């Protein structure tokens, strides 16, 4: 089994990366993802990781 975060960070499509994480965590609504993820998905892995981290933090706050 591959690491879900690694798989999402490697993904060239932001929507697909979000779906990978949402499916793995059982997140049903994409409201936080739509708000946090940019329309342009960066090519830099560090930028992608930071975006995913910010999104997951916002998701936690949204669900709390």
Order of alpha helices (4+ residues) and beta strands (2+ residues): alpha-alpha-alpha-alpha
